[in-house]
Amino acid sequence: MLQSISHNSVGKSDVVAFKLADQDFCIDIGLVREIRGWTPTTVLPHAPDYVKGVINLRGAVVTVVDLSARLGFGPADPSPRHVVIIAMHAGRVVGLLADLVSDIVTVNDEHMQSVPDLASDPSREFISGMITFDDGRILRKIDLEQLLPASQGGEA
């Protein structure tokens, strides 16, 4: 199980790396509860365009967010190769649709850099940092607090 990997030294953290539209992103592993294969969702009327719908997760109704659509890459066309990352956000469970999970990475704090100041890039607000690697790869760390709006009007 993923939670067993969360032990680290000071100055290090673990992230779950995944791909969206051939781009590399990650979230803190402590937010991830499980990773599931894609299953069709039940569509919600009048939901934002980045909400794919809801799934039944062992009796709980969980909203599935299309990260590709939310980050401006266009809506994903889910196939059996896609995954849903089940994460905790603001005390609730949410599913994050991604192309694939690529790795679990231990990150040294010195590899974390701030996001370049690009006022014209609206998705910048959803990224909390950039993790650089010696091979030139860059992981963008998603900030779920900014990416997912707080519950409006409550969830019944």
N, C-alpha and C positions, 0 to 999 in steps of 0.2 A: 504494500500500500504506500502511496506517495508520502503520507505524513511521517513515515519513519526516516525520511531523508532530511528532515528539517533541522537536525543538529549541526551546528556550525560554530566556528571560532568567531571571535569578535572581528568585525570588519568584513564579514562574508555573509552572503545570503543565497538562498536557492530560489530559482525561478523555473517555471514551466515555459519552454519555448515552443512556439507554434507558427504556422505559416498561414498567411492570408494573401491571396492574389500574388503569390510568389515573393512576398515580403516577409521578413522575420519580426516577430513580436514576442512578448512574454508578459507574464503576471507572476506576482509572488506566489510561491508554492503554498504558503500558509492559507491562501484564499481558496485553493482548489480542494474539492471534496472527492471528486472522481472524474474520470474521463470515459465517455460512452460513445459508442458508434451512433451514427445518424439514424434517427427514426422520424417518420413524418410527424408534423405538428398539427394541432387543431388551431385553425386560424381564428383570431379574435377580431370582430368588427371594429373599425375605427382605431385600430392600434397604429402606432407610428410605423413608417415603412421599414424600419430596421428591426421590427419585432416579427420573427417568423411565425410565432404562435406559442402554444403551450404543449407540454408533454406531461404524461403521468409518470412520476418518479416514485415508485413504491407507495402509491396512494396520495402523494402530494402533487399539486398542480404547479409546474415550474415554467416560467416564461423563458423562451429561447430567443436570444438576441443575435441577429446576423451581424457579426463584427465587420465583415467586409462592407456591408451597406452603411453601417454606423460610421466607419472611418472614411467613407467617400470613395471606395473602390468599386461601387456598384453592388447590387444584390448577388449573393451566392446562389448557384443552382445546385443544391445539395444532392450528393450521390452517396452510395454506400461507403465511399472512401473518406467522407467528411466525418468530423467528430464534434461532440458537444462536451465542452468543458464545464462541469458542474462546479460552481463557485459560490462562496458566501459574499454577499454585499449588503451592507447596512442592515444586518440581522435577518436577511432573507436569502433564499436560494435562487440562483439564476443560472440558466444555461447559456453558454457562449459558443456559437457556431464558428468553427474554424476549419480550414482545409485539412490540416493534419497537425498532430503534436509531434515535434521533431526531437525534443531532448529535454532533460532536466539538467540545469546548469548551475554550478556553484559560482557565484560572482564575487570577486573582490571589490570592495568599495572604491578602490582607486580606478577601476575600469568603468565606473558609472560617471557619465558626464551629463551636463544640462542640455536641454533641447535648444538648438540654435534658434535665435529670435527671428522668426519668419512671420511677420504680421499678416501676410496674405494667405497663410495656411491655416484654415479653420480647424483642421484635425489636431493641430499642435496642442490645444488645450487638453486633449485626451491622452497625451504622452507625458509621463512624469520624468523620464530620463532616457539616456542612450547608453547602452552597454557596448563597449568596444572590445574587440578581440585581436590578438596578434596577427591572425590570418586575414584581417581586414573586414571581417563580418561585423555587422552592427545589429544589435537587438534593440527594438524600441519597447520600452516598458509602459504598459497600459495602466492608466490611472482609472480604476473602476468608479471612484467617487465622481469623477468628471464625466466619464463615458455613459454611466447609467443615471438617469434622473432619479431624485428621491421620489418615493411613493407619493403620488398626488391623489388626494381623496381617499387614501387607504386601500388596502386589498381586502376584499371580503372573503 
